[in-house]
């Protein structure tokens, strides 16, 4: 949700991330052969960043479920004990 991005924080903005993937990553011996250039246009890159920015929002409140009684009618052990 906030920069810097990627596992090493190497990309400052979402557009930088898109540019990296658009180039096909950084050539190195460990680069997956399936990591290929995307060949996106400038417009497609901008639209992709706009889409990713739209994916944020308020998380819904989720109540923890009440577990049914275990064997013998006792409450289940906490934390899987």
KAFENPE-V943162 format. One record per helix or strand. SS is the DSSP state (a for helix, b for strand). FROM is the first residue (numbers start at 1). LEN is the number of residues. Records with the same first field share a line. If there is no record, write none. Layout:
SS = FROM-LEN ; FROM-LEN
//
This chain:
b = 5-1 ; 11-1
a = 14-10 ; 42-12 ; 71-3 ; 78-3
//
